[in-house]
Structures are given as structure tokens and as C-alpha cells.
Amino acid sequence: MPGFEILGAEERAEVLDAMGSGVLMRYGFDAARKGRWRALEFEEALARRLGSKHAHVCSSGTAAVFTALAASGVGAGDEVVVPPFTFVADLEAVLWLGAIPVFAEIDATLCLAPESVEAVISPRTKAVLAVHMCGAMARIDALAELCARRGITLIEDVAQALGASFHGRSLGTFGRVGAFSFDYVKTITCGEGGAVITDDAGLHDAAQAFTDHGHDHRGRDRGADLHPILGLNFRISELHAAVGLAQLRKLDQILERQRAHKQYLKDGLADLAGLTFRDLPDPAGDSATFLSFFLPTEDQARAAARRLAEAGVDGCFYWYDNRWHYHRQWEHLRELCSPALLAVRKAGWLEHLRDIRVPQSDALMGRTLSLLIKLGWSGPDLEHRLERMRTVLR
């Protein structure tokens, strides 16, 4: 990770071909586009690769999560169970839909703990948003069983784990809908882009309408389309889809390289006293975007993060203080800083966000470090990195 490390001739060729037609919008302009529908081609290729009946590509991973929630019927007053360790976009999407984020604990997978999810389910719970953080899976089998038993929609955020699987089945296909990101620092990149996948034809229809102002896309004349729902503009362009097509063809190459680099570093750290690795429910399905490990105490983790940076080991994240990915730094969430939230604030639905209590998650994240796995490392790069890490962590 990420795909931008191997942007090359394949992506340039696809982009130039798209430019040659002069049609950069994914809909309409049939004659001018000379039979090429790049967003549609990207969708078909993505669905095949992930084993899903339907895929719909959109403008970003944030748009994908927003669309997945909206197309699943999440709306005002509904509760959505979320983890405290995720990208803030998941919370933004829930809140902009007028829904209520309810936090459950994570476990040593760094993803939602199924037993904690069950403990916070209420009669208002509409969905569980399971986020597969740092390249590997949640206990998705248990979460899927729980949601099916309780009649709750399971939505998977797979933004950081494209290509990961659980017992041979792609992440994103266990819930009713999966959401993906193709931004500049994801496993494959479109520059900006996202996707939702589903086996539910009705949800797919709702998703593709929602991302284009509610157009049903049943005719080629956009002026003649019906508008069965209200929507927004979350469209992807043909240029971004063209990049995605070329990148998707490289996914197996990316995964192979990531897994090899991660395994080398993991094997080289495995004998260090006090260092343990995150739980992987299916190690073979790890996409290997990060190597995540725990140190015995928060103080040791903080000190190690500082010393690793000083030693030149870049890309090692201490998520506990991170402003994008952990709840402790989301001041705007606690203060509910958006005019759009006035109605739900008045209803008193969000007061719990001012004092989020997830002690199990805090205890885990205070001890966690995650090293970004890069594609461009050479053999000597890996050797030097491992040597520096062992020096700091031993």
C-alpha cells in the first residue's frame, strides 16, 4: 500500500484513451464515447474480482459509506453501531443522514468486538457498520451471524482492506453492502474514488440513483430519466474510472508484494519480548497493508513511536493520538459543530458523543503501533528497516 507507488504506463494509456473520446462524464454522450463506458467497465471488473453480483463506483470512499447507509434505509433517529477506531468519514456519514452513532468496543483484531456490539443494540438500531481496519478482517462471521439473528443490516467499510478475505470470501460480501475507497493512499487508487458492492439488486438500484441526483438511469436521455428518490452528486468521472481499471489489474501484484514485505518484518520482530501482534481471524486473508502490534504499556508504545521516527522508520502510526482515526481527537464530533445537526441536537439524540466511554478500546489503542507496508521497498530497504526497528523495540 498504496497503489500510487506503481502508477505507470498502464494508467497513462487508459487516461489518454479516455481523453481521446472527449467524454469525461460517466453517463450519456453515447455517440461521442465510441462504445467505451469506463465507469461501467470498472464496476463489472470489480464485481467479478470480489465475487459480488453488483458494484457501483462513486466519487470517494466517504461517498461510498454515505451511499451504503442511505441505500440501506438509514435515516433520522436510527442508531448505527460504529467502532471508535475508524476514519472519521464513517461518523460524518451517519450524522449527515440524521442518524445516531453508537460506539461499541474493539478487540485485539482492532475491529468491532461482536459481544460489545450485541451489548449496545437497542430497538432503534438500524445497522452495524463494521470497519476492517489496517488491512485485515473483523470477526466478520460472528458479526454477520449477530446481525442476521437480530434483524439488523450489516454494512462493511473495506476502505483499508481491498483484496482481503475471510476463509476465501472477499471482505465486503458478508454484509448487505460493502464500501470501498480508492483515494490516493489506498491499496489501489483512482486519485479519488469509491465503490459499493452488493448482491441486492434493489439496493444497487438505489445506490446508483442516490449518487446521481436520484436518476434511475433507465434511459440514455438524462432529461427523460425518472427520479424515484432524492439524491446527491457522488458521481465518479471517466478519467478516475480509467485509472481504477488499470490499478485493479495490478491488485494481485500489489497484494503479493505487501504480504511478502509484511511477513519479512513480522518474522523478524516475532522474538522480541513483550511485543505481540494483532489478532487475525484468518491470517491467509490479510491484505497486509499494515503491520500492527502491541507493546506492554501505553508509555512504552508512545516512547517507541517517538524513537522509531527519530531512527528514520517512517510510516509508523500511533493511532491513539491520531486526529483522523480515533475518537479521542474528534473535537468537532464532541461539540457537534455543524448547522445541519441542529435538529438532532435539539432532540437530544447526540449528547452521548460528548463523553464517549470505550475503556477496552482505549486500553488497546494506547498500546498499538501500526507500520504502513510500502510496495517500493527493496531487499536492502527491508533489511535496514528491520534492523532499526529491532534496535528500538528490543
Secondary structure as UniProt FT lines:
FT   HELIX           3..6
FT   HELIX           9..21
FT   TURN            30..35
FT   HELIX           38..50
FT   STRAND          54..58
FT   HELIX           61..71
FT   TURN            72..73
FT   TURN            76..77
FT   STRAND          79..82
FT   HELIX           89..96
FT   TURN            97..98
FT   STRAND          100..103
FT   TURN            108..109
FT   HELIX           114..120
FT   TURN            123..124
FT   STRAND          125..131
FT   HELIX           133..135
FT   HELIX           140..150
FT   STRAND          153..157
FT   TURN            159..160
FT   TURN            162..163
FT   STRAND          165..166
FT   TURN            167..168
FT   STRAND          169..170
FT   TURN            171..172
FT   STRAND          177..181
FT   TURN            184..185
FT   STRAND          194..198
FT   HELIX           201..210
FT   TURN            213..214
FT   HELIX           222..224
FT   HELIX           238..248
FT   TURN            249..250
FT   HELIX           251..269
FT   TURN            270..271
FT   TURN            273..274
FT   STRAND          276..277
FT   HELIX           283..285
FT   STRAND          290..294
FT   HELIX           298..310
FT   TURN            311..312
FT   STRAND          316..317
FT   HELIX           319..321
FT   TURN            323..325
FT   HELIX           327..329
FT   HELIX           331..335
FT   HELIX           339..341
FT   HELIX           342..346
FT   TURN            347..350
FT   HELIX           351..355
FT   HELIX           359..365
FT   TURN            366..367
FT   STRAND          368..372
FT   HELIX           379..393
//
